[in-house]
């Protein structure tokens, strides 16, 4: 059951504003097969990754990855504002 995303979390908005949307989508592609295990990787990496990314953003990411359909939810947020590839934007 895919629902249309509402407002993306602040950390996704900031990542897209900084041009990191594609990098985040790539990270989702890597973490998706791992499912909840990917969330545990985020939890373990949080102390070091927290030097570059806000801790609450990493926590939000890990909690979302732990939920059924979490990757699809994040992907929907990332793709919500993606320009049409045919437009050249």
C-alpha positions as CSV (number, residue, x, y, z in Angstrom):
1,X,0.0,0.0,0.0
2,X,1.8,3.1,-1.3
3,X,0.6,6.4,0.1
4,X,1.5,9.7,-1.4
5,X,4.1,11.3,0.9
6,X,3.2,14.3,2.9
7,X,5.9,16.7,4.1
8,X,9.4,15.2,4.0
9,X,11.4,15.3,7.2
10,X,13.7,18.3,7.7
11,X,16.8,16.3,7.1
12,X,15.6,15.1,3.7
13,X,14.7,18.7,2.8
14,X,18.2,19.9,3.8
15,X,19.9,17.0,1.9
16,X,18.0,17.8,-1.2
17,X,18.7,21.6,-0.8
18,X,22.4,20.7,-0.6
19,X,22.2,18.6,-3.7
20,X,22.6,15.3,-1.8
21,X,19.3,13.7,-2.9
22,X,21.0,11.4,-5.4
23,X,23.6,10.3,-2.8
24,X,20.9,9.6,-0.3
25,X,19.0,7.6,-2.9
26,X,22.2,5.6,-3.6
27,X,22.5,4.9,0.1
28,X,18.9,3.7,0.2
29,X,19.7,1.4,-2.7
30,X,22.6,-0.1,-0.7
31,X,20.6,-0.3,2.6
32,X,17.3,-1.6,1.1
33,X,18.3,-5.3,0.8
34,X,19.5,-5.3,4.4
35,X,16.2,-4.0,5.7
36,X,16.3,-3.8,9.5
37,X,19.9,-4.8,9.5
38,X,20.6,-1.6,7.5
39,X,19.0,0.3,10.3
40,X,21.4,-1.3,12.8
41,X,24.3,-0.3,10.6
42,X,23.1,3.3,10.9
43,X,22.8,3.0,14.7
44,X,26.3,1.6,14.9
45,X,27.8,4.2,12.6
46,X,25.9,7.1,14.3
47,X,28.8,8.2,16.6
48,X,31.2,8.7,13.7
49,X,28.7,9.7,11.1
50,X,27.4,12.2,13.7
51,X,30.5,14.3,13.0
52,X,29.1,15.0,9.5
53,X,25.3,14.6,10.0
54,X,23.0,15.6,12.8
55,X,22.4,12.7,15.3
56,X,18.6,13.2,15.2
57,X,18.6,12.8,11.4
58,X,20.5,9.5,11.7
59,X,18.1,8.4,14.4
60,X,15.1,9.3,12.2
61,X,16.7,7.4,9.3
62,X,17.4,4.3,11.4
63,X,13.8,4.3,12.8
64,X,12.3,4.6,9.3
65,X,14.5,1.8,8.0
66,X,13.3,-0.4,10.8
67,X,9.6,0.0,9.8
68,X,8.0,-2.1,7.2
69,X,7.9,0.0,4.0
70,X,10.3,2.5,5.4
71,X,12.6,2.4,2.4
72,X,9.7,3.0,0.1
73,X,8.6,6.0,2.2
74,X,12.1,7.6,2.1
75,X,12.3,6.9,-1.7
76,X,8.9,8.6,-2.2
77,X,10.1,11.7,-0.3
78,X,13.3,11.8,-2.4
79,X,11.4,11.4,-5.7
80,X,8.6,13.8,-4.9
81,X,10.5,16.8,-6.3
82,X,12.7,15.0,-8.8
83,X,12.5,16.7,-12.2
84,X,11.3,14.7,-15.2
85,X,14.4,13.2,-16.9
86,X,13.0,14.2,-20.3
87,X,13.0,17.9,-19.4
88,X,16.8,18.2,-19.1
89,X,16.5,19.9,-15.7
